[in-house]
Amino acid sequence: MTQFYRPTKAVIDLNAIQQNLQMFKERSGKAEIIAVVKADAYGHGMMEVARKALENGVNWLAVATPDEALLLVEHEIEANILVMGHTPAAFIPVAQRHGISVAAISLDWLLAAGGATDSDLPPLKVHLKVDTGMRRVGVQAEEVSEALQLIKSRLFSFEGLFTHFATADEDRNELFQQQVKTMATVVREINDPSLMIHVSNSAAAIMHPDLAFDAVRIGISLYGIAPSSYVENNMPFTLAPALALETEIVHVKCVKAGEAISYGATYHCEQDEWIATLPIGYADGLLRGLQGQEVLVRGRRMPIVGRICMDQCMIRLPEKMPEGEKVQLIGRQDGAQIRIEEWAGKLETIAYEIPVNLTKRVPRTYC
Ligand SMILES: *Cc1c(COP(=O)(O)O)cnc(C)c1O
């Protein structure tokens, strides 16, 4: 393994992922788990997460892009792989060769993909995406029969049928009910028991286990993160957060009352204050909007003061502490905890954005 000298690192607990997987298995009954490992497994490391999932009985991995699918193939990850987003025609023979399943996202796509297939290779495995209300990709419900004709007349193997919810993470709502109803109609109309039908993301799998069909696509909560505060407040089981972010104090000094800290001199010490410097900044994913966010040192919360720099930031200590002292930015320390959801609240965004913004410079280590 590459050695890193800077103490800043993300520690991924693969057992937490295993535990979350187990929860979803129990909740989803006979349905398969499709582990969503797009975007480098939401920043947790695609290969490590994929291997852990496969070790634990998962047969399906889902990614967003053809390149992500190919990365799994190149690393000899043996699983069924589904590309959920758009697959360009140029990738079609590659998908055929490697047995990668792809989403059929429109009638035009079916035509183009049909024209791009290579008849010397096995048929292209497709999952028909139905746009039941997300309005992103997918055929409209009225186009389904035409899509079926196209699928039958081309070098395709019709493997799956799916849709995606726009509001599964909110309180019971009309759009969600509407999407469920539209999908139910499509499923009835197609009436093909050989198809793998999957509709649920994490939020739907948590809140509506009755909608599991043949498989559920679990992304964010595989990593122990709640899809929204609504789901978090109504969780029927506990999620185990998988990602921790740590560093160490590299410099400590007493800054005099009235003196300012960091770029823009936005923070002034009210009294003489012990200020520590941490070797982590916005180029690592500690976004500038996290100024004021607390970190844990010795299990106690201390604020980030002054502007966050590209590679460093400062925190205020209650008393002098030594250099080398462990700092937990995300995760548990001595009974205290800072969760990704807390960062999301501070940044006024969703938790999804946090781990995918931890950059390559932050080594991922596994426990
Ligand atoms: C990303 C994605 C998922 C996973 O959603 P989570 O909310 O992270 O569980 C499922 N389905 C599709 C189509 C997606 O793009």
The ligand as an SDF file (V2000), in Angstrom:
LIG
                    3D

 15 15  0  0  0  0  0  0  0  0999 V2000
  -28.1400    6.8320   -7.2500 C   0  0  0  0  0  0  0  0  0  0  0  0
  -29.3320    6.0350   -7.6020 C   0  0  0  0  0  0  0  0  0  0  0  0
  -29.8990    5.1470   -6.6600 C   0  0  0  0  0  0  0  0  0  0  0  0
  -29.4440    5.0690   -5.2280 C   0  0  0  0  0  0  0  0  0  0  0  0
  -30.1610    6.0440   -4.4760 O   0  0  0  0  0  0  0  0  0  0  0  0
  -29.9130    6.2500   -2.9210 P   0  0  0  0  0  0  0  0  0  0  0  0
  -30.8760    7.3180   -2.5520 O   0  0  0  0  0  0  0  0  0  0  0  0
  -28.5000    6.6640   -2.7650 O   0  0  0  0  0  0  0  0  0  0  0  0
  -30.1900    4.9380   -2.2700 O   0  0  0  0  0  0  0  0  0  0  0  0
  -30.9310    4.3330   -7.0900 C   0  0  0  0  0  0  0  0  0  0  0  0
  -31.4050    4.4120   -8.3520 N   0  0  0  0  0  0  0  0  0  0  0  0
  -30.9150    5.2750   -9.2590 C   0  0  0  0  0  0  0  0  0  0  0  0
  -31.4940    5.3090  -10.6300 C   0  0  0  0  0  0  0  0  0  0  0  0
  -29.8780    6.1260   -8.9130 C   0  0  0  0  0  0  0  0  0  0  0  0
  -29.3990    6.9890   -9.8190 O   0  0  0  0  0  0  0  0  0  0  0  0
  1  2  1  0
  2  3  1  0
  2 14  2  0
  3  4  1  0
  3 10  2  0
  4  5  1  0
  5  6  1  0
  6  7  2  0
  6  8  1  0
  6  9  1  0
 10 11  1  0
 11 12  2  0
 12 13  1  0
 12 14  1  0
 14 15  1  0
M  END
$$$$
